[in-house]
Every structure is written in structure tokens, then in C-alpha cells.
């Protein structure tokens, strides 16, 4: 994920929720709970988040409070870290990554959750639909089955001699069906790799 894309996403999410939080409790500083998979030293997304918030006029400790939790590459820690953030009662929870978001979603049904991931939020059970997420969870995903046809067309246009006519996806998934359909609809052989 490019730094600018990430900052744009952070900016959009950050710009929307503090207004609601301030309208409800004007004296309270907005609180953001952030859960990341990696370590603080390695996580470029945490740095991009801080920079994005700063560009929007939010400085941690001054006009916003940001609580970070890092799983340090250990997936077994995600559940406890998500529960820890929920106990802090932030105004919004911000899990970064498809492997992180389900843990935050399981930890609360009341605190708003805004996710950023490259996984399918429908398959993870985070949202009812892309158009109407429902519940307390919404966010941004970079993989959408609806775009599979356009991606295949772009790949064929950019690298015609190398066009592999295949997309590595999980067999039997909705992404497999979308990619297979896309390959068939743009003049190539139907091609979908399994598992």
C-alpha cells in the first residue's frame, strides 16, 4: 500500500468521526484505539497514521488521544490486545489489516470500528455487505471482486506478451468466480489458480 493512499484513507476516517464525538461531548478529547500486527519499530502504517493525523491538525496528546497496541507479529496476542483497547472505551477503533480486524470486531458490538485491509470484509464476516456494512464496522478494502474484470483488462493491456491468464485465489471463493468470469469476459481463456 502506498503511503499517500494510506494517509488519504486515514484522513477520511479521522475527519469524519471526531465531528460526531465533539458534538456529543464537547469537552472530551477524541480517543482513537489502533491495533496493528507488527512491532512499533517496524510499522510504517503507525508512522503514516501519526503523520496523516498531524496533517489534519490532530496531535496525539494535544487535541486527540491515540492508544496503540502492537501484536509484535504474534497472532495469539490479537484477541487480548483488542479486548484491552475496548476496555479503554475509545471513540473509534482502528484495526489495520485483515488479520487484525476480526479480533476487534469480536471484542465489541458498540464502539465504531473503521478498518483498512487488503482482505475481503464479507468473507471475514466484518460487514453485511460492501454497500451497507451494518453494525458498528465499516472501512476500506483494496480487494474487491467487483474490480476483478478491470484488473484483468489492465493486466492484459499493460503486459500482453506476459499475460498469465491466471489469478492466484482460493479455490471455491467468490474471488475465484469473479476472476474466472473476468478472464472469460475479456477474450482470454478462463483461468483461475487454486489454493
N, C-alpha and C positions, 0 to 999 in steps of 0.2 A: 504494500500500500504506500503510495506516495505521501510525503509529508504534507503537501498542500491539500490533498484530498482529505487526509485525516483531520487537519486543522479546520477545514471547511465543515466537516461533519460535527466536530466538537463545537465549533462556533454556532452552528444551527441549533444544536441541542442546548448549549449553555444559554443562548439568547432567549430561548422560549420559556424555560421553566423558572428562572428567577423572578420574572414578572409576576407569575402566579403566586409564588412563595411570598413576595413582598406585599402583594395585595391582601393576602390572608393574615400576615403577621409583619407589619411594617418595621418593628423594632428588631426583628430577628435577622441575623446574617444567614443567607442561604448556605446549606450544607450539602456537599456532594460526596458520596461514597464511591470509591473507584476500586475495582478488583481486577488485577492483572495476573497472568500466568507466570511471568518471568520474575527476575530479580530487579531491584531498583537500579542497580548499576547497568544492567543490560537493556532496560526497557526504553526504547526510543519513543514509544507511544506516551509514556508518562511525561517525558520532556515535551513532546508536541502538545499534550494537553495543557501543561502549565503555560507554554508559550501562546497557545490559542486563547486561553482564558485571559492572559495578560493583554493580548491584542484587543480583546473585547472590553478591557477595563476592569477585569476581575483579578485581584491579587490575593492569593491564599494568606489568610491571617488578617487581612485588612477588611475587604468587603465580601469575602466568601471564605468558607471553611471547607477544605478538601481533605478527606481521610483516605489514604491509600492502603491497600492490602496487596501483598505480593505472594503468590504461591511458591515462588522460587523454583519453578519447574517441577513441582511435586503435586500431581493431581489430587492425591489423597488429602491435601490441605484445603482444597477449594470449598468444601462444604462448611468447615469450621470458620474459614475466613468470611464467607458470605454471611453466616449467622452472626458473626462478630460485627460486621458492618450494619446489619439490620438492627442489632441491639443499640447502636448509636443513633438510630432514628434520623437518618439524613433526609433531606427533602427529595433527593433523587439518587438512585443507584446507577452506576455506570460500569457494567462489566464489559471488558474489551476481549472479544474473541468468542467463537462458537463453543469452545471447550469450557469457558468460564460462565457464560450467560445462563445455562440451565441451573447451575447451583444457586445463583442469585434469585432466579425465578422461583425455585423451590423454597427458598428461605422466607419469602414474603409474597402476599397477595394484595398488600395495601400500599406499599411505598412504590412510587413510579419508577420504572426501570427503562433506561434508554441504552440499547446495546449497539455495538459496532462489531461486525463479524463478516467472515467470508463463507460462512456456512448457511444452510437453509433453515431459517427460523421456523418454518412449518414442520419440517422433519424433526426438529428438536423439540417440538411441542411448545414453543415460546409464544406463538401467536395463533389466533384462529384462522386468519387469512392475511395476505400481504395488504390488501386494500383496507381491511378493517381488523386490526390486530386484536381488539377487545382486551379486557382485563387491564392490568397495570403495566403491561410490557409493550414497548414499541422500539423502533430503532432503524438501523441501516445495515443492509447486507450488500455485498458486492457480487454475489452469485444469485442470479435469478433465472429460472428455467425459461421465462418469457423472452429472455435475451439470447437464448442459445442459437436461434436461427441467425440473428445478426452477427454473433461471434463467428459462426461457421462461415458466413458470407465474407466477413472481414479477413479471416484466416485464408480463405481461398483467393481473395483479391491481393493480399499482401505477399503471400508465398505460394503462388500457383504450382511451381515445379516441386515444391516440398510438401504440398498439402497432404497431410497424412490420412485424411478421410476417417479419422477416428478421434474419439474424445475419451479419456480415461475417466470413467464414472462407475459408481457402484451398480452392479447389475440388479435389475428389477426396480430401480429407483425412478422417481418422476424425472430426475435429471437425465437418466438414460433414455427415457421415452422422448423427452424434449430434444436432446442432442441427436438421437436417431432420426426423428422427424425432420430436424433442421438439415441434417446431412442429405436426406432424401429429397427435400424440397428445393435444394439449390443446385441440382444437377449432378451431385456426386452419388456414389454408392452409399447405401445405408451403412453406417459404420459406428459401432459403439463398442468400446473395450469393456470387458467385465472386470470386476473386483480388482 
